[in-house]
Amino acid sequence: MTITEFYGSEPVTAVINLEADTGEAVSAPIVIGHYGPNGGGEIWLDQGGHRVQCMPAHFKDLMKQLKRAHRIAQDMKEAE
């Protein structure tokens, strides 16, 4: 995985390239950004032109569910 971070003053704050062990891209990059000073604190995630908006009130629960999915995936991997 390669992460490129940008200044917080930029609308795009990071680009994440997901790569296989060979270095080959496995999907379109994940782009993370924000809507600026008038955006109410919202952030967005985009992959391949599909954008998901996240309001500040939802961020904690979104992170909780990402961590939960990660934990479940790890448990399933270990059960193999």
MDAnalysis code that builds the backbone (N, CA, C; Angstrom):
import MDAnalysis as mda
import numpy as np

u = mda.Universe.empty(240, n_residues=80, atom_resindex=np.repeat(np.arange(80), 3), trajectory=True)
u.add_TopologyAttr("name", ["N", "CA", "C"] * 80)
u.add_TopologyAttr("resid", np.arange(1, 81))
u.add_TopologyAttr("resname", ["MET", "THR", "ILE", "THR", "GLU", "PHE", "TYR", "GLY", "SER", "GLU", "PRO", "VAL", "THR", "ALA", "VAL", "ILE", "ASN", "LEU", "GLU", "ALA", "ASP", "THR", "GLY", "GLU", "ALA", "VAL", "SER", "ALA", "PRO", "ILE", "VAL", "ILE", "GLY", "HIS", "TYR", "GLY", "PRO", "ASN", "GLY", "GLY", "GLY", "GLU", "ILE", "TRP", "LEU", "ASP", "GLN", "GLY", "GLY", "HIS", "ARG", "VAL", "GLN", "CYS", "MET", "PRO", "ALA", "HIS", "PHE", "LYS", "ASP", "LEU", "MET", "LYS", "GLN", "LEU", "LYS", "ARG", "ALA", "HIS", "ARG", "ILE", "ALA", "GLN", "ASP", "MET", "LYS", "GLU", "ALA", "GLU"])
u.atoms.positions = np.array([
    [0.851, -1.165, 0.000],
    [0.000, 0.000, 0.000],
    [0.899, 1.231, 0.000],
    [0.548, 2.172, -0.828],
    [1.263, 3.435, -0.900],
    [0.292, 4.557, -0.550],
    [0.693, 5.412, 0.397],
    [-0.149, 6.533, 0.813],
    [0.574, 7.830, 0.500],
    [-0.107, 8.708, -0.205],
    [0.409, 10.051, -0.470],
    [-0.487, 11.026, 0.265],
    [0.106, 11.810, 1.174],
    [-0.666, 12.799, 1.927],
    [-0.432, 14.188, 1.353],
    [-1.466, 15.018, 1.415],
    [-1.397, 16.391, 0.939],
    [-1.681, 17.331, 2.104],
    [-1.377, 18.591, 1.943],
    [-1.648, 19.589, 2.979],
    [-3.135, 19.630, 3.292],
    [-3.471, 19.899, 4.555],
    [-4.868, 19.988, 4.974],
    [-5.633, 21.097, 4.288],
    [-4.918, 22.080, 3.746],
    [-5.598, 23.164, 3.040],
    [-6.074, 22.737, 1.660],
    [-5.612, 21.583, 1.184],
    [-6.034, 21.055, -0.117],
    [-7.336, 20.267, 0.048],
    [-8.223, 20.253, -0.965],
    [-9.470, 19.482, -0.846],
    [-9.224, 17.971, -0.810],
    [-8.129, 17.511, -1.400],
    [-7.741, 16.102, -1.326],
    [-6.655, 16.006, -0.267],
    [-6.882, 15.184, 0.760],
    [-5.909, 15.072, 1.837],
    [-5.007, 13.857, 1.705],
    [-5.468, 12.811, 0.980],
    [-4.639, 11.614, 0.808],
    [-5.122, 10.788, -0.377],
    [-4.185, 10.061, -0.964],
    [-4.485, 9.077, -1.997],
    [-3.833, 7.781, -1.550],
    [-4.627, 6.714, -1.508],
    [-4.135, 5.407, -1.069],
    [-4.193, 4.452, -2.250],
    [-3.037, 3.913, -2.623],
    [-2.954, 2.915, -3.689],
    [-2.818, 1.549, -3.043],
    [-3.792, 0.679, -3.307],
    [-3.764, -0.682, -2.785],
    [-3.043, -1.563, -3.786],
    [-2.033, -2.279, -3.309],
    [-1.188, -3.078, -4.201],
    [-1.061, -4.505, -3.702],
    [-0.928, -5.432, -4.644],
    [-0.627, -6.819, -4.315],
    [0.851, -6.914, -3.916],
    [1.262, -8.067, -3.421],
    [2.661, -8.257, -3.041],
    [3.610, -8.023, -4.218],
    [3.096, -8.183, -5.431],
    [3.899, -7.976, -6.640],
    [4.075, -6.495, -6.971],
    [3.330, -5.615, -6.273],
    [3.361, -4.188, -6.564],
    [2.291, -3.761, -7.550],
    [1.548, -4.743, -8.061],
    [0.489, -4.453, -9.028],
    [-0.731, -3.866, -8.316],
    [-1.325, -2.840, -8.904],
    [-2.526, -2.238, -8.336],
    [-3.661, -3.249, -8.352],
    [-4.391, -3.357, -7.249],
    [-5.495, -4.313, -7.171],
    [-6.847, -3.648, -7.361],
    [-6.880, -2.330, -7.313],
    [-8.117, -1.586, -7.531],
    [-7.765, -0.132, -7.781],
    [-8.777, 0.658, -8.091],
    [-8.544, 2.093, -8.259],
    [-8.102, 2.684, -6.918],
    [-7.310, 3.739, -6.944],
    [-6.882, 4.360, -5.689],
    [-8.081, 4.857, -4.881],
    [-7.914, 4.886, -3.564],
    [-8.900, 5.487, -2.676],
    [-8.434, 6.919, -2.423],
    [-9.299, 7.868, -2.713],
    [-8.977, 9.283, -2.529],
    [-9.806, 9.794, -1.361],
    [-9.159, 10.499, -0.435],
    [-9.828, 11.030, 0.753],
    [-9.723, 12.545, 0.724],
    [-10.809, 13.216, 1.052],
    [-10.769, 14.670, 1.050],
    [-11.818, 15.284, 1.946],
    [-11.904, 16.597, 1.880],
    [-12.874, 17.338, 2.682],
    [-13.467, 18.453, 1.828],
    [-14.536, 19.053, 2.315],
    [-15.246, 20.083, 1.566],
    [-14.832, 21.504, 1.934],
    [-13.759, 21.651, 2.658],
    [-13.247, 22.984, 2.961],
    [-13.967, 23.676, 4.102],
    [-13.682, 24.962, 4.276],
    [-14.217, 25.697, 5.427],
    [-15.737, 25.818, 5.456],
    [-16.383, 25.696, 4.327],
    [-17.847, 25.792, 4.291],
    [-18.518, 24.423, 4.235],
    [-17.733, 23.366, 4.408],
    [-18.271, 22.009, 4.278],
    [-18.824, 21.407, 5.543],
    [-18.819, 22.151, 6.623],
    [-19.405, 21.645, 7.859],
    [-18.648, 20.495, 8.484],
    [-17.388, 20.316, 8.116],
    [-16.591, 19.235, 8.681],
    [-16.754, 17.901, 7.971],
    [-17.532, 17.879, 6.878],
    [-17.722, 16.621, 6.146],
    [-16.443, 16.200, 5.438],
    [-16.245, 14.893, 5.380],
    [-15.165, 14.336, 4.574],
    [-15.798, 13.475, 3.488],
    [-14.995, 13.088, 2.526],
    [-15.479, 12.197, 1.484],
    [-14.392, 11.185, 1.133],
    [-14.844, 10.030, 0.678],
    [-13.981, 8.968, 0.161],
    [-14.425, 8.709, -1.265],
    [-13.487, 8.508, -2.165],
    [-13.833, 8.258, -3.562],
    [-12.947, 7.126, -4.078],
    [-13.558, 6.208, -4.786],
    [-12.796, 5.155, -5.458],
    [-13.431, 4.914, -6.813],
    [-12.666, 5.173, -7.841],
    [-13.148, 4.956, -9.187],
    [-14.342, 5.810, -9.564],
    [-14.431, 7.015, -9.003],
    [-15.532, 7.909, -9.323],
    [-16.779, 7.716, -8.478],
    [-16.721, 6.821, -7.508],
    [-17.850, 6.585, -6.610],
    [-17.534, 7.234, -5.267],
    [-18.239, 8.315, -4.968],
    [-17.958, 9.099, -3.770],
    [-18.939, 8.762, -2.648],
    [-18.382, 8.672, -1.439],
    [-19.169, 8.474, -0.224],
    [-18.882, 9.653, 0.694],
    [-19.938, 10.344, 1.101],
    [-19.789, 11.473, 2.009],
    [-19.986, 11.000, 3.442],
    [-19.251, 11.604, 4.357],
    [-19.365, 11.247, 5.768],
    [-19.446, 12.520, 6.598],
    [-20.596, 12.722, 7.228],
    [-20.773, 13.877, 8.087],
    [-20.071, 13.624, 9.419],
    [-19.639, 14.678, 10.101],
    [-18.921, 14.516, 11.366],
    [-19.661, 13.641, 12.385],
    [-20.973, 13.757, 12.439],
    [-21.750, 12.975, 13.403],
    [-21.689, 11.477, 13.124],
    [-21.344, 11.081, 11.897],
    [-21.314, 9.667, 11.516],
    [-19.912, 9.064, 11.558],
    [-18.894, 9.890, 11.706],
    [-17.521, 9.423, 11.570],
    [-17.160, 8.369, 12.617],
    [-17.527, 8.590, 13.862],
    [-17.192, 7.642, 14.932],
    [-17.776, 6.257, 14.633],
    [-19.050, 6.214, 14.225],
    [-19.687, 4.929, 13.925],
    [-19.102, 4.282, 12.670],
    [-18.748, 5.092, 11.673],
    [-18.117, 4.556, 10.470],
    [-16.793, 3.880, 10.826],
    [-15.973, 4.544, 11.633],
    [-14.685, 3.968, 12.040],
    [-14.901, 2.696, 12.861],
    [-15.912, 2.700, 13.717],
    [-16.229, 1.521, 14.523],
    [-16.550, 0.328, 13.625],
    [-17.344, 0.555, 12.577],
    [-17.727, -0.539, 11.685],
    [-16.562, -1.020, 10.815],
    [-15.678, -0.107, 10.420],
    [-14.479, -0.520, 9.684],
    [-13.603, -1.406, 10.555],
    [-13.419, -1.024, 11.803],
    [-12.616, -1.833, 12.736],
    [-13.283, -3.181, 12.996],
    [-14.605, -3.187, 13.106],
    [-15.343, -4.433, 13.319],
    [-15.174, -5.372, 12.125],
    [-15.303, -4.841, 10.919],
    [-15.120, -5.662, 9.718],
    [-13.711, -6.230, 9.665],
    [-12.730, -5.421, 10.039],
    [-11.337, -5.883, 10.063],
    [-11.170, -7.027, 11.067],
    [-11.736, -6.863, 12.253],
    [-11.629, -7.884, 13.294],
    [-12.287, -9.191, 12.842],
    [-13.467, -9.108, 12.231],
    [-14.161, -10.306, 11.745],
    [-13.339, -10.988, 10.659],
    [-12.790, -10.201, 9.736],
    [-11.964, -10.787, 8.665],
    [-10.740, -11.485, 9.234],
    [-10.113, -10.891, 10.248],
    [-8.952, -11.516, 10.874],
    [-9.334, -12.821, 11.562],
    [-10.468, -12.828, 12.264],
    [-10.940, -14.040, 12.933],
    [-11.200, -15.144, 11.920],
    [-11.801, -14.793, 10.788],
    [-12.095, -15.814, 9.770],
    [-10.802, -16.356, 9.160],
    [-9.828, -15.494, 8.966],
    [-8.541, -15.912, 8.407],
    [-7.845, -16.883, 9.362],
    [-7.877, -16.561, 10.649],
    [-7.225, -17.411, 11.644],
    [-7.945, -18.759, 11.800],
    [-9.229, -18.814, 11.510],
    [-10.009, -20.034, 11.640],
    [-9.742, -21.023, 10.512],
    [-9.083, -20.589, 9.455],
    [-8.829, -21.470, 8.298],
    [-7.897, -22.604, 8.667],
])
